[in-house]
Amino acid sequence: MTHDIQKYLALATDFDGTLAADGFVEAATLEALIRLRQSGRKVILITGRHLADLLNVFPEIQQCDRVVAENGALLYNPQTQAVQSLGESPSEALIAALKARGVEPLDIGQGIVATWQPHGETVVQVIEEMNLSWQVILNKRAVMALPQGIDKASGLKAACADLNLPLEATIGIGDAENDRHLLAASGFGVAVANAIASLQAMADWVTPSARGQGVQELIQRWLA
């Protein structure tokens, strides 16, 4: 890496497959986040998970300054526990239509409807037939339906505005399709070694190691 990353003020990190492996964050990765915050920088967690699910698997969430959940649909402040919706909620009609077409399991959040492949095409068809201003975002096998304009980039913008940080002062790091928006919106985009090929191709840097160890490597270089 030849780029000077010391100037960046915040880390915007994906959770599954990046910060965490199988929903678990290693102690060394958590310690790296703590060191980053002690340097005066901010940590923004950006995930497709529902907030309640995230709180259950990641009790150390207080080490994040802001959390964007539901792939951009929800903003959470771990210090005050304030929750802000960033988009419209899924309608009962949409949920009923998906159920009628046999889309299951169906995971309904405050601003997201999620399922798994092979239901992606069906979800797209239902949205088009109902003429909704919604979109489908893929995350490996996961299929997420969200309002148009709601993604990890819009979530990052909301978090940065809440923290009074310029968007270009962030380093974004991720591993999957839905992290493309995150890396594109960040001032500096990083893919962990286990990231999909297309994300690695668009990243400014790819970490030598996978998942949490890759995050540790980024922070180590950042604070060097």
C-alpha positions in Angstrom: 0.0 0.0 0.0 1.5 3.3 -1.1 -1.5 5.4 -0.1 -1.2 7.6 3.0 -4.1 6.3 5.2 -3.1 8.2 8.4 -5.3 11.1 7.3 -8.6 9.1 7.5 -10.9 9.7 10.5 -13.3 6.7 10.6 -13.5 3.0 9.8 -16.7 1.8 8.2 -16.7 -2.0 8.4 -19.0 -4.8 7.3 -19.7 -7.4 10.0 -20.2 -11.0 8.6 -17.1 -12.2 6.6 -15.2 -9.0 7.5 -15.1 -8.1 11.1 -16.6 -11.4 12.2 -16.4 -15.1 11.2 -19.5 -17.1 11.7 -20.9 -14.3 13.8 -18.0 -14.2 16.2 -15.4 -11.3 16.5 -12.0 -12.4 17.7 -10.5 -10.8 20.8 -7.6 -9.5 18.8 -9.9 -7.8 16.3 -11.9 -6.2 19.1 -8.6 -5.0 20.6 -7.7 -3.4 17.3 -11.0 -1.5 17.2 -10.4 -0.3 20.7 -6.9 1.0 19.7 -8.4 2.7 16.7 -10.9 4.5 18.8 -8.3 5.4 21.4 -6.4 7.2 18.6 -9.4 9.5 18.2 -10.9 7.8 15.2 -14.5 6.6 14.9 -15.8 3.1 14.1 -19.0 2.7 12.1 -20.4 -0.8 11.7 -22.5 -1.4 8.6 -24.3 -4.7 8.3 -27.2 -6.4 6.5 -28.3 -7.9 9.9 -31.3 -6.8 11.9 -30.3 -4.8 14.9 -31.7 -7.2 17.5 -29.8 -10.1 15.8 -26.6 -8.0 15.8 -27.0 -7.1 19.5 -27.4 -10.8 20.3 -24.2 -11.9 18.5 -22.1 -8.9 19.2 -22.4 -7.7 22.8 -19.3 -5.6 22.4 -21.2 -3.2 20.1 -20.4 -0.3 22.5 -17.0 -0.3 20.7 -18.7 1.2 17.7 -19.6 4.8 17.5 -22.5 4.2 15.1 -24.2 1.1 13.6 -26.0 1.0 10.3 -28.2 -2.1 10.3 -30.6 -3.7 7.7 -28.1 -2.8 4.9 -28.7 0.9 5.2 -32.3 1.1 6.5 -31.5 1.7 10.2 -29.1 4.0 12.1 -28.3 3.1 15.8 -26.3 4.9 18.4 -24.8 2.3 20.8 -24.1 5.0 23.4 -27.6 6.4 23.6 -29.4 3.3 22.1 -31.3 5.7 19.8 -32.7 4.1 16.7 -33.5 6.1 13.5 -35.3 4.7 10.5 -33.6 5.8 7.2 -36.3 4.5 4.8 -39.9 3.4 4.4 -41.1 0.2 6.0 -42.1 -2.8 3.9 -45.9 -2.8 3.2 -48.3 -5.5 4.2 -49.2 -5.9 0.5 -45.5 -6.7 -0.4 -45.1 -9.1 2.4 -48.4 -10.9 1.5 -47.4 -11.0 -2.2 -44.1 -12.6 -1.4 -45.7 -15.2 0.9 -48.3 -16.0 -1.8 -45.4 -16.8 -4.2 -43.9 -19.2 -1.8 -40.9 -17.0 -0.7 -39.7 -18.5 2.5 -38.1 -18.0 4.9 -39.1 -14.3 5.0 -37.2 -12.1 7.4 -39.0 -8.8 7.9 -37.3 -5.8 9.5 -38.1 -2.2 10.0 -37.0 -1.2 6.5 -36.0 -4.5 4.8 -37.4 -7.8 3.6 -34.8 -10.6 3.4 -34.8 -14.2 2.2 -32.3 -16.6 0.5 -31.6 -17.8 -3.0 -33.1 -19.2 -5.1 -35.9 -16.6 -4.4 -34.0 -13.6 -5.9 -35.8 -13.6 -9.2 -39.2 -14.1 -7.6 -38.6 -11.1 -5.3 -37.6 -9.0 -8.3 -40.7 -10.1 -10.2 -43.1 -9.2 -7.3 -41.6 -5.8 -6.9 -41.9 -5.1 -10.7 -45.5 -6.4 -10.8 -46.5 -4.2 -7.9 -44.7 -1.2 -9.4 -42.9 -0.5 -6.2 -39.9 1.8 -5.9 -37.9 -1.0 -4.2 -34.7 -2.8 -5.2 -33.1 -6.1 -4.6 -29.5 -6.3 -3.2 -27.6 -9.5 -3.1 -25.2 -10.6 -0.4 -23.8 -14.0 -1.4 -26.8 -16.3 -0.9 -28.8 -13.6 0.9 -31.5 -11.7 -1.0 -32.5 -8.3 0.4 -35.4 -6.1 -0.7 -35.0 -2.4 0.2 -36.5 0.9 -0.8 -34.7 2.5 -3.8 -31.7 4.6 -2.6 -31.3 2.7 0.6 -28.0 0.8 0.7 -24.7 0.7 2.6 -23.6 4.0 1.0 -26.7 5.9 2.0 -26.3 4.4 5.5 -22.7 5.5 5.7 -23.7 9.0 4.6 -26.3 9.1 7.4 -23.8 7.9 10.0 -21.1 10.4 8.9 -23.6 13.2 9.1 -24.6 12.1 12.6 -20.9 12.1 13.6 -20.2 15.4 11.8 -17.6 13.6 9.6 -16.9 14.2 5.9 -17.7 11.1 3.9 -14.3 11.2 2.2 -12.6 10.8 5.6 -13.7 7.2 5.9 -12.1 3.9 5.1 -14.6 1.3 4.1 -13.9 -2.4 4.3 -16.0 -5.4 3.3 -16.2 -8.8 1.5 -19.4 -9.2 -0.5 -21.6 -7.8 -3.2 -23.5 -5.5 -0.9 -20.3 -3.9 0.1 -19.6 -2.4 -3.3 -21.8 0.6 -2.4 -19.8 1.0 0.9 -16.4 0.9 -0.8 -17.5 3.3 -3.6 -18.8 5.8 -1.1 -15.7 5.7 1.2 -12.6 7.8 0.8 -10.5 4.7 0.7 -11.9 1.2 -0.1 -10.5 -2.0 1.3 -11.4 -5.7 0.6 -10.4 -8.5 3.0 -8.5 -11.4 1.4 -11.7 -13.6 1.4 -13.7 -11.0 -0.5 -15.4 -11.8 -3.8 -13.3 -11.1 -6.9 -15.3 -8.2 -8.1 -15.0 -6.4 -4.7 -11.2 -7.0 -4.7 -11.0 -5.6 -8.2 -12.6 -2.3 -7.2 -10.8 -1.9 -3.9 -7.9 0.5 -3.3 -6.2 -2.2 -1.2 -6.8 -5.9 -0.5 -5.6 -7.1 3.0 -3.1 -10.0 3.0 -5.3 -12.0 5.5 -9.0 -12.8 5.7 -11.8 -11.6 7.8 -10.9 -10.1 11.2 -7.2 -10.6 10.7 -7.5 -8.5 7.6 -9.2 -5.7 9.7 -6.3 -6.0 12.2 -3.8 -5.6 9.4 -5.6 -2.5 8.1 -5.7 -0.9 11.6 -2.0 -1.8 12.2 -1.0 0.0 9.1 -3.3 2.9 9.8 -1.8 3.5 13.3 1.8 2.8 12.3 
